[in-house]
């Protein structure tokens, strides 16, 4: 059995930055079994001391040195955390000094800037995009004039979570259209999608995986039968190839990867912050 190694993502803000970077680092190692915990808003000495004690206790319980991925901007808090005896990985340390030299100025440590509501226009664009995604989910609303992208796929192929991710992280107005039995009878795009051809991106999925997902949602139904899944996927892929719609399989692809592919393929450029 692989050794359990406790990992803590510690931040004086949300902890999203520390967790994102830490997760990317940990995926490069397959030996230990990592048990992770995000500790957010550690913004006082008292909280830092409490967290240090918690980290120290985890190390003693597992008989191994904990790992801390730290994004606290206050050096005093970082020093208190280091008293836990953990391996300290400071997210900002490798970059601050080179940036200070290049820009000719000292940093001004400020908490919560990375994920705070700093740029109101960008923030509201993301909120508006989220509202758009929810309103235009599963073909509920079909006026796509304002859409940046329209995801097209059979039911349960990953359209909705991808739309929500695109909206929340990139401020992209993403709609999705579920291909019905009637749509799949022909090798042509449904009439309501034809005016928006340049906004379309197709998602497909392995029928076996689709059957598993549908079985969880609607067990033992015709909707979840393997024959239905194979037929729908084959018809959808045939349509998208015939119409030359860019297409990506979601079977082994993360939402982040799908979103990046959509943005790149359709030439959509959005700043996250």
N, C-alpha and C positions, 0 to 999 in steps of 0.2 A: 504494500500500500504506500502511495506517495505521501511524503511529509506534508503536514498542514502548516502553512505559513500565513499568519495574520497580517493583513495589509489595511492601513488606514489612510483615507483621503481626508486631509485636514485643511480647513480654510476659514478665513475670517469673513468670507462671503458665502455664496451658495455651495461652493465645492464642486461645481460643474467642471471647471477648468482642470482642477486636480484629478478628478475622477476620469475625465476624458483622456488626459495624457497618461495617467497611471494605467488605465485599462489597455491603452495601446502598447505600453511597455510590457505589461505582464503577458500579453498574448504571444510574445516572442519566446516565452519559456514554457516548457511542457513537463518539467520534472515535478516541482512542488504542486500541491493543491492549495490555491490561494483562497482565503476567506476574507472578504473585503467588507469595509464599513465606511460610510461617508459621514464625517463629523463637520457640520456646517456652523457658521457664525461663531467661531471661536475667536472672539474679538476683545477679550480682557485677560489679564494675567490670571485671574481666578479660574476662568474657564480653561485656559491653557494648562494650568496645574492639574485640574480635574481630568482633562483629557490625557495628560502625560501619565497619570496614575492608572487610567483605564488601559492605556497602551502597554504599560509595564506589566499589569496584571495579565493581559493576554499573552505576553511573552512568557511569563512564568507558567501559565496554564498549559501552553503548548510546548514548553521547553525549547524555544527557538527565538531568535531575535526578530521582532516585528519590523515591518517596513512601513515608513510613513512617506506619503507623497504630499508635500506641503505647499500651499499657495498663499500662506499668510504673508502680508506685506510688511508687518511690523517685526523687525529683527528681535525685539525683546520676547515676543510671543514664540518665535522660532527657537530661541535659546531655551525657553522653558520647556517646550515640547521635546527638545533634544535630551533633556534630563531623563526621559523615559528609557534611554539606552537603545532606542530603535535606530535602524538605518534611516537617515534623513535624506530624502530626495527633494530638494527645493526646486520648484517649477521655474522660478524666475531667475535664480542665481546665475546660470550660465549665460544669460542674455543681457542682463542689466548693464554690466561693466562695458561690454563692447558697444552697446547702444549709447551709453553716456559719452564714451570717447568719440563716437561717430557724430553725435548730435551736438556735442559741446555743452551739455548741460546735465545737471544732476536730476535723477528721477524725483518725483513728488509722490511718495507712497499714498495711495488712496484706495480705500476698501470699496469693493462692490462695483467697480467701474466696468469690468468685463461683461457682466450680465445684468447690469442695472439699466434703468430706463434713461439712458444718457441722451440719445438722439430720439426725440419724441416723434419725428416724422417717420423714422425707420420703424420704431415700435408700433405706431398706429398702422403702418403698412402691413406689418405682420399680423396684427389683430384683424384688419380688414380682409386679409388673405385667408385667415382661418375661418372667418364668417362665410366667405365665398365658398370655401371648400365644403363646409357643412351644408350650405344651402344647395350646392350642386353635387351632392353625393348620390351615387347610384341613380343618376338620371332624374332626380326629383325635379330639378329645374334644368331646362335645356336651352336657355338663351346663353350662348357661349361667347357673345361679342366681347366681353371683358376678360375672358379666360386667357391666361398665358399658355396653358397646356391642358389637353384633355386626354386622360388615360383611358384606353379602351381595352376591355378584357372580359372574359367570362366571369361569372360570379365566384368570389372567394380567391381571386388570383393575386390580391394584394393592392388593389386600387386605392381603397380608402386610407389605409395607414400611410401610403406613399404621398397621397394628396395632403394629408395633415402634416407630415414631416416637411414637405416643400413649403407649405404655408408658414408653419411655425418657425422654421430655421432660415428660410430664404425669402419670405414675403412674396412667394409666387402664388398667383391665383390659379389653383389647379382644380379642375372639375374631373369627374369620371363618368364614364358611360358603360353600363353593363350590357353585354351582348345577349339578347334574348333568343329563344328558339326561332322566332320569326326572322330576326336579323341574320341568323346563321343558315337560313335556307338558301341564301344567295352568296355568291362570291364578290358582292359589291358592298360598299359602305352603306349603312343606313342613311336614308335621305337627309335626316336632320344633322348628320355629321359632315356631309359633303362640302358645305360652305366653309368648313373649318379644317380642311385637310392639312394645312401647314402647322396646325397646333396639335395634331394627333400623335400619340405615342402608344404603342401596343405592349401589353404585358401578357406573357403566357406562363404556363406552369406544367410540370410533369403530371400526367393524369393520375398516377398513383398517389402523389402527394395531395393533389386536389381532392381525391376521393377521401383521404384521411381527414382533411380539414372539413369537408362537407359532412362527413359521418359524425364528427363532433357537434356540428351545428344542427343537423337534422338526420338523426340516425335512421338507417334502414328505409329511407325514402327513395323514390325514383331519382330525385335530385342528387343523391349521394351514391348512386349505383356506378360501378366502374364503367359500364358500357356508356352511360350518359356522359361521364367525365371525358372518356376517350373521344366520343363523338364531338362534343362541344369544343374541346381543345383543338382537334384536327381541323374542324370547320373554321374556327377563329384564326388559326395560323394560316390556313389556305387563303382566307379573305385578306389578311394583312399582307401576305406576300403578293397577292394579285394586285392589291392597291398600293404596293410599295410603301407601306407604313412601317417606320422603324419599330423594332420589336426586341424585347429582352425577356428572358426566362427569370422568374422570381424564385425558382425552386431552391437554389442554394445561394441566393443573392440577398444581402442585407438591404434594409430600407435606405440606409445611407448610400450604398453603392448604386441602388436603383435611381435614387434622386440625382446623384452626380451624373449618371449616364443620361438621364432625361435632360438635365440642364445643358450638358455638353452637346448632345445631339441636336437639340432645338436652338442652340446658340443663345440661351438665356443667361444673363449675367446679373447676379444679385449680391450685394454685400450683406453678410449676416448681421453685422453690427454697425 
